[in-house]
């Protein structure tokens, strides 16, 4: 980012901060659903990504308290060496939800940073949706000098996407489209049915999609917006999502169509080796939330 752009962004953010619009701190002894206490006032909270309100569910809180009592505040070890046993339990439950192999990462951002450098090759082309999440763009920036072609396509314009695929698919080994399931800024959704048609039409076309804002509130067992719209997990789709929003825990989930690719990312993804783990209490929260999602009560919720 250029200095002039940084100066403009910094000025906008400073104005908003001084006006009391951003970077606020919420006070209060209790979590009141939908209400925050800021600068002496109770205000309505329209910023929450906890779409089901599970953070106050008694089962999740009890699981976290039990985990702290049994294991303490942290399990400090590289996952390349050894992981807490909660990872294995959570992995089994998430596989039931997504019906596919998964990797659990400390955050979705770190998941992208493990995934994308391993999945995308030197002779591949990457097409980014104009509104794809910053975390995906940042991971792609890490490999921008090592891919055959990198381009943007106007947001959700499937006609322009297909035109780009037509131009690229014979020149490059794989053509990737990177998009969101539910877009965090616009609140609109990926036209996944049309993208699936393109996946079926072009044999070397691949989809990398982040459905962090789609998880929990829709789809069978809350598997997310994309899962709610398709009949099968396409073998050339790579799906990612977040446990830090509707799931009421923390961490990212990377979903794969086959075990071999999952294991390759686990072996070679940088943040799988060099980043810290999710701590026991938060893993326990995710496990409890997964059981809630796999039960019938989630549909009422």
C-alpha positions in Angstrom: 0.0 0.0 0.0 1.4 3.4 -1.0 2.1 6.2 1.5 -0.6 8.4 0.1 -3.2 5.7 0.4 -2.1 5.0 4.0 -2.4 8.7 4.8 -6.0 8.8 3.5 -7.0 5.7 5.3 -5.4 6.8 8.6 -7.2 10.2 8.3 -10.6 8.6 7.8 -10.1 6.2 10.7 -8.9 9.0 13.0 -12.0 11.0 12.2 -14.2 8.1 12.9 -12.4 7.3 16.1 -12.6 10.9 17.4 -16.3 10.9 16.6 -16.8 7.8 18.8 -17.9 5.6 15.9 -15.1 3.0 15.9 -12.5 1.4 18.3 -14.8 1.6 21.3 -14.5 -0.4 24.5 -17.6 -2.1 26.0 -17.9 -2.3 29.7 -20.3 -4.2 32.0 -20.3 -7.2 34.2 -22.8 -9.2 32.1 -23.3 -10.1 28.5 -26.7 -8.7 27.7 -27.9 -10.0 24.3 -27.9 -7.1 21.9 -26.9 -4.4 24.4 -23.4 -2.9 25.0 -22.4 -0.5 27.7 -20.1 2.2 26.1 -19.1 5.5 27.7 -21.8 5.3 30.3 -24.6 4.5 27.9 -26.5 1.3 27.0 -26.5 1.1 23.3 -28.0 -1.4 20.8 -25.3 -3.7 19.3 -25.5 -4.1 15.5 -21.9 -5.3 15.1 -22.2 -8.8 16.4 -21.3 -11.8 14.2 -22.8 -14.2 16.8 -25.8 -15.0 14.7 -27.2 -17.7 17.1 -26.2 -16.1 20.4 -24.5 -19.3 21.5 -21.8 -17.5 23.5 -24.1 -17.5 26.6 -25.3 -21.1 26.2 -24.9 -22.9 29.5 -23.5 -26.1 27.9 -20.7 -24.2 26.2 -19.8 -22.2 29.3 -19.7 -25.3 31.4 -17.5 -27.1 28.9 -15.0 -24.2 29.0 -14.9 -24.1 32.8 -14.4 -27.9 33.0 -11.5 -27.7 30.5 -9.7 -25.0 32.5 -10.1 -27.0 35.7 -8.7 -30.1 34.1 -6.0 -28.7 31.8 -5.3 -25.1 32.9 -5.2 -22.0 30.7 -3.0 -23.4 27.9 -1.5 -26.3 26.1 1.7 -24.7 24.8 3.2 -26.9 22.0 3.7 -26.8 18.3 0.9 -28.9 16.6 3.6 -30.3 14.2 4.9 -32.1 17.3 1.8 -32.9 19.4 -1.8 -31.6 19.7 -4.2 -31.6 22.6 -6.6 -34.5 22.4 -9.5 -32.1 22.0 -8.4 -31.5 18.4 -9.1 -35.1 17.5 -12.6 -35.0 19.1 -13.4 -31.7 17.4 -12.1 -33.0 14.1 -14.5 -36.0 14.2 -17.5 -33.8 14.9 -16.7 -31.3 12.2 -16.3 -34.2 9.7 -19.8 -35.2 10.6 -21.1 -31.6 9.9 -19.2 -31.1 6.6 -19.0 -34.7 5.4 -15.4 -34.2 4.3 -11.8 -34.1 5.6 -11.0 -31.0 7.7 -8.1 -29.1 9.2 -8.6 -26.9 12.3 -6.5 -23.7 12.4 -6.1 -21.0 15.1 -7.9 -18.5 12.8 -9.3 -18.4 9.3 -6.6 -15.9 8.3 -3.9 -18.4 9.4 -5.8 -21.1 7.6 -5.6 -19.2 4.3 -1.9 -18.7 4.9 -1.4 -22.4 5.2 -3.8 -23.4 2.4 -3.2 -21.0 -0.5 0.6 -21.3 -0.8 0.3 -25.1 -0.9 -2.8 -25.4 -3.1 -1.9 -22.8 -5.8 1.0 -23.7 -8.1 3.5 -21.7 -10.1 1.7 -22.4 -13.4 -1.8 -21.5 -12.0 -4.0 -18.4 -12.6 -5.8 -16.8 -9.6 -9.0 -14.7 -10.1 -10.1 -12.8 -7.0 -13.6 -11.5 -6.6 -13.4 -7.8 -6.1 -15.1 -8.1 -2.6 -13.4 -11.3 -1.4 -12.3 -11.1 2.2 -9.1 -9.3 3.1 -7.7 -12.4 4.7 -7.8 -14.2 1.3 -6.2 -11.3 -0.5 -3.4 -11.2 2.1 -2.7 -14.9 1.6 -2.6 -14.5 -2.1 -0.3 -11.5 -1.8 2.2 -13.9 -0.1 2.5 -15.9 -3.4 1.8 -13.1 -5.9 5.3 -13.4 -7.4 5.1 -17.2 -7.7 1.9 -17.6 -9.7 1.3 -17.5 -13.4 -1.4 -14.8 -13.4 -3.3 -12.8 -10.8 -6.3 -10.7 -11.6 -9.5 -9.2 -10.1 -13.1 -9.7 -11.5 -16.0 -7.3 -10.8 -18.0 -8.5 -7.8 -20.3 -11.4 -8.5 -20.2 -10.9 -12.3 -20.3 -14.5 -13.6 -20.2 -13.3 -17.2 -16.9 -11.6 -16.6 -15.7 -14.6 -14.6 -16.4 -16.9 -17.4 -14.7 -14.6 -19.9 -11.6 -14.7 -17.7 -11.7 -18.5 -17.5 -12.0 -18.7 -21.3 -9.0 -16.5 -21.7 -6.9 -18.4 -19.1 -7.9 -22.0 -18.9 -5.7 -23.2 -21.9 -2.7 -21.2 -20.8 -2.5 -22.3 -17.1 -2.6 -25.6 -15.3 -5.4 -24.5 -12.9 -7.6 -21.5 -12.9 -8.8 -20.4 -9.4 -11.7 -18.3 -8.4 -11.5 -17.0 -4.8 -14.8 -15.7 -3.3 -16.9 -15.5 -0.1 -20.1 -17.4 0.6 -21.6 -14.4 2.4 -19.8 -11.2 1.8 -18.9 -9.4 5.1 -19.2 -5.8 3.7 -22.2 -6.1 1.3 -24.1 -8.9 3.0 -24.9 -10.5 -0.3 -24.0 -14.0 -1.4 -22.0 -15.9 -3.9 -24.1 -17.2 -6.9 -22.8 -20.7 -6.1 -25.2 -22.5 -8.6 -23.6 -20.5 -11.5 -20.1 -21.2 -10.1 -20.9 -24.9 -10.0 -21.9 -24.8 -13.7 -18.5 -23.3 -14.5 -16.8 -26.0 -12.4 -18.6 -28.6 -14.5 -17.8 -26.9 -17.7 -14.1 -26.2 -17.3 -12.0 -29.2 -16.1 -9.1 -27.1 -14.7 -11.3 -24.5 -13.0 -11.1 -24.5 -9.1 -13.1 -22.7 -6.4 -11.7 -21.4 -3.1 -14.5 -20.1 -1.0 -14.6 -18.5 2.5 -18.0 -19.0 4.1 -17.1 -17.6 7.6 -20.3 -15.5 7.7 -22.5 -18.3 6.4 -21.8 -20.9 9.1 -24.2 -21.9 11.8 -27.4 -20.1 10.8 -28.2 -22.2 7.7 -27.5 -25.5 6.1 -27.8 -29.0 7.5 -26.3 -29.0 11.0 -25.5 -25.3 10.4 -22.9 -26.3 7.8 -23.3 -22.9 6.1 -24.7 -21.0 3.2 -22.7 -22.7 0.5 -23.7 -26.1 1.9 -27.3 -25.1 2.0 -27.3 -24.3 -1.8 -25.5 -27.3 -3.3 -26.3 -31.0 -3.4 -22.7 -32.3 -3.3 -19.3 -31.1 -2.3 -17.6 -30.5 -5.6 -14.2 -32.2 -5.9 -12.6 -29.0 -7.1 -14.0 -26.8 -4.3 -12.0 -25.8 -1.3 -14.2 -24.6 1.5 -13.2 -22.5 4.6 -15.2 -21.2 7.5 -14.9 -19.7 11.0 -15.6 -21.0 14.5 -15.4 -17.5 15.9 -18.7 -16.1 14.8 -22.0 -18.1 14.8 -20.1 -21.1 16.3 -19.3 -19.2 19.5 -15.7 -20.4 19.9 -12.6 -19.6 17.9 -10.5 -21.0 15.1 -10.8 -21.7 11.4 -11.9 -24.8 9.5 -10.4 -25.8 6.2 -12.5 -28.4 4.3 -11.1 -30.6 1.5 -12.6 -33.1 -1.0 -9.9 -35.7 -0.3 -7.6 -36.9 2.5 -4.4 -36.5 0.5 -4.8 -32.8 -0.1 -5.7 -32.2 3.6 -2.6 -34.1 4.7 -0.4 -32.2 2.3 -1.5 -28.9 3.7 -1.1 -30.2 7.3 2.5 -31.3 6.4 3.5 -28.2 4.4 1.4 -25.3 5.4 3.6 -22.8 7.3 1.1 -21.8 9.9 0.3 -25.4 10.7 3.9 -25.8 11.9 4.9 -22.4 13.2 1.7 -21.0 14.9 0.4 -21.6 18.4 -2.6 -23.9 19.1 -6.1 -23.1 20.1 -6.2 -23.4 23.9 -8.1 -26.2 25.7 -11.0 -24.1 27.0 -11.8 -22.7 23.5 -11.5 -26.2 21.9 -13.9 -27.4 24.5 -16.3 -24.6 23.6 -16.1 -25.6 19.9 -16.7 -29.3 20.8 -19.8 -28.3 22.8 -21.0 -26.1 20.0 -20.5 -28.9 17.5 -22.7 -31.2 19.5 -25.4 -28.5 19.6 -25.1 -28.2 15.8 -25.4 -31.9 15.3 -28.6 -32.1 17.5 -32.1 -31.3 16.4 -32.3 -28.2 18.6 -30.1 -26.2 16.2 -32.9 -25.9 13.7 -35.1 -24.1 16.3 -32.2 -21.9 17.2 
